[in-house]
Amino acid sequence: MKQYQRFTQRFLLLLTPWIASSLLAASPSQAASLALSEGEVELTRLSQNPSVTGTETDSNTVTIANDGMVDAFANAEATFIVTSPTASNSSLSLSFGEGRDYLGLAESEATVIGSFDVDAGTPFSFDFTADLTLATSTDNPSEENARAAGDISLALINNADDSILDFFNLTGNLNTPGDDDFIAYQQSDSITLSNLVTTSDFEGNQESATVSIQGSLQSSFANTTNLTLIEVKRNQARVATVPEPSNCSTCLAILFSSSVIGIVLKGKRKEKTSVCLLGRIVATEV
């Protein structure tokens, strides 16, 4: 119980960096690191009821402390309401470590899926909001590392040939210390984005990034079309000492290094997309 309380207190400090800075400066011998990754999505004003719906959640944590203390927490939730159709999901990953030889890894994933039978010439539309929050903190960057990564992906798929008709993707990464910090988003032509709000701090031992986006999609089809709308979000929070504990070589595979929809897009995508990168840009394979 005391260990959990300490973890909660340190997480609250991350949300108020000016308090954290003063307390950490007062006790430099207690080196610690924190990582937070959280995502939320809501789909509203769907133009018709789905014929089939599905939700899926998954979470995973790994903790190793050879000479120190570490804790990790992961949670995911997803719902799809058929009447007056709306869908939402959220996922949260937190990791905290303290000492000289530890690893903490938290991963969470949430998915909502809906299938729709759209008549010829009938508009299909919906609105959505997407929020991504990332934060990292280390007391001693020469000995500790904190990483927070998140990915929100949405796609509208034609079930006749499994082609992606429209998509939206929001991705972010923080690595403290390190320069590979970024927030990026992209969408297809039929998706309109509005009310984009971003804040970021990619400097120092405490880094953060938040993005809030509102968007909408509207399409119509010449023939009756069976569609699948899928939205997936994945979040990872990882803290570790440098070098990492020797007995964690098999537990550090990054499950969320690229989005599910991003992988599919390599196979077939619309010719025109719009891409925006915020903050530092890192090289990525397309």
LINZIPE-V769054 format. One record per residue. N is the residue number from 1. RES is the residue in one letter. PHI is phi in whole degrees, 0 to 359 (NA if undefined). NEAR is the number of other ideal C-beta (glycine too) atoms within 10 Angstrom. Layout:
[[N	RES	PHI	NEAR] [N	RES	PHI	NEAR]]
This chain:
[[1	M	NA	5] [2	K	298	6] [3	Q	296	12] [4	Y	295	10] [5	Q	296	9] [6	R	296	15] [7	F	299	23] [8	T	297	14] [9	Q	297	11] [10	R	292	21] [11	F	296	19] [12	L	297	11] [13	L	296	20] [14	L	298	20] [15	L	282	11] [16	T	229	10] [17	P	301	18] [18	W	294	8] [19	I	289	12] [20	A	301	20] [21	S	299	15] [22	S	291	10] [23	L	289	13] [24	L	292	21] [25	A	294	9] [26	A	282	8] [27	S	221	10] [28	P	295	9] [29	S	287	6] [30	Q	267	12] [31	A	293	20] [32	A	209	26] [33	S	221	30] [34	L	223	28] [35	A	215	33] [36	L	224	26] [37	S	219	33] [38	E	219	22] [39	G	223	28] [40	E	218	19] [41	V	220	26] [42	E	226	18] [43	L	253	22] [44	T	226	14] [45	R	53	12] [46	L	296	22] [47	S	288	15] [48	Q	206	16] [49	N	284	13] [50	P	285	20] [51	S	277	12] [52	V	217	12] [53	T	229	17] [54	G	201	14] [55	T	223	17] [56	E	208	13] [57	T	226	16] [58	D	206	14] [59	S	211	18] [60	N	207	15] [61	T	225	17] [62	V	226	17] [63	T	225	19] [64	I	224	19] [65	A	224	18] [66	N	279	15] [67	D	211	10] [68	G	161	18] [69	M	227	16] [70	V	214	27] [71	D	213	23] [72	A	215	24] [73	F	220	20] [74	A	220	22] [75	N	211	16] [76	A	215	23] [77	E	221	14] [78	A	206	22] [79	T	219	14] [80	F	222	21] [81	I	262	12] [82	V	280	14] [83	T	286	6] [84	S	47	9] [85	P	302	19] [86	T	216	17] [87	A	219	24] [88	S	206	20] [89	N	205	25] [90	S	210	20] [91	S	213	29] [92	L	221	21] [93	S	229	31] [94	L	224	27] [95	S	219	34] [96	F	218	30] [97	G	221	32] [98	E	211	23] [99	G	127	18] [100	R	242	14] [101	D	207	18] [102	Y	210	27] [103	L	216	25] [104	G	227	29] [105	L	225	27] [106	A	230	28] [107	E	226	25] [108	S	219	29] [109	E	212	25] [110	A	220	28] [111	T	224	20] [112	V	234	25] [113	I	223	19] [114	G	219	24] [115	S	252	16] [116	F	224	21] [117	D	257	15] [118	V	254	18] [119	D	289	12] [120	A	301	10] [121	G	77	10] [122	T	268	13] [123	P	294	11] [124	F	244	22] [125	S	208	14] [126	F	195	22] [127	D	249	17] [128	F	209	24] [129	T	235	15] [130	A	226	24] [131	D	230	20] [132	L	228	25] [133	T	232	20] [134	L	230	27] [135	A	206	25] [136	T	221	30] [137	S	204	29] [138	T	223	25] [139	D	278	20] [140	N	229	17] [141	P	295	16] [142	S	283	8] [143	E	238	15] [144	E	228	25] [145	N	221	22] [146	A	229	31] [147	R	228	23] [148	A	230	32] [149	A	224	23] [150	G	210	29] [151	D	214	25] [152	I	238	29] [153	S	228	25] [154	L	226	26] [155	A	214	22] [156	L	249	22] [157	I	244	21] [158	N	277	14] [159	N	290	13] [160	A	294	10] [161	D	226	7] [162	D	61	11] [163	S	276	14] [164	I	273	18] [165	L	275	17] [166	D	213	21] [167	F	203	25] [168	F	218	23] [169	N	217	23] [170	L	233	25] [171	T	225	23] [172	G	213	27] [173	N	210	25] [174	L	233	29] [175	N	222	20] [176	T	238	26] [177	P	281	16] [178	G	144	17] [179	D	251	9] [180	D	271	13] [181	D	256	24] [182	F	195	20] [183	I	230	25] [184	A	217	18] [185	Y	217	23] [186	Q	209	17] [187	Q	208	21] [188	S	277	22] [189	D	294	12] [190	S	278	17] [191	I	258	20] [192	T	252	12] [193	L	255	17] [194	S	211	9] [195	N	51	9] [196	L	279	13] [197	V	235	10] [198	T	227	16] [199	T	223	11] [200	S	206	19] [201	D	219	15] [202	F	255	19] [203	E	236	9] [204	G	82	13] [205	N	270	19] [206	Q	233	21] [207	E	240	24] [208	S	204	21] [209	A	203	24] [210	T	226	17] [211	V	223	24] [212	S	230	15] [213	I	229	21] [214	Q	251	16] [215	G	209	20] [216	S	209	15] [217	L	228	23] [218	Q	215	14] [219	S	218	18] [220	S	220	14] [221	F	228	16] [222	A	292	7] [223	N	237	9] [224	T	303	11] [225	T	227	19] [226	N	261	13] [227	L	244	21] [228	T	236	17] [229	L	256	24] [230	I	230	20] [231	E	229	25] [232	V	231	24] [233	K	231	30] [234	R	221	27] [235	N	225	32] [236	Q	225	27] [237	A	231	32] [238	R	219	27] [239	V	232	31] [240	A	197	24] [241	T	274	23] [242	V	242	12] [243	P	288	9] [244	E	290	17] [245	P	307	19] [246	S	293	9] [247	N	262	10] [248	C	240	16] [249	S	297	9] [250	T	262	7] [251	C	251	14] [252	L	253	13] [253	A	298	8] [254	I	278	12] [255	L	289	12] [256	F	248	20] [257	S	290	13] [258	S	213	15] [259	S	285	21] [260	V	301	17] [261	I	292	21] [262	G	300	19] [263	I	295	10] [264	V	296	18] [265	L	297	20] [266	K	296	10] [267	G	282	9] [268	K	204	10] [269	R	216	15] [270	K	293	14] [271	E	293	6] [272	K	250	7] [273	T	222	15] [274	S	246	11] [275	V	229	9] [276	C	225	12] [277	L	242	14] [278	L	244	16] [279	G	81	18] [280	R	288	14] [281	I	252	12] [282	V	247	14] [283	A	290	6] [284	T	229	12] [285	E	275	5] [286	V	253	6]]
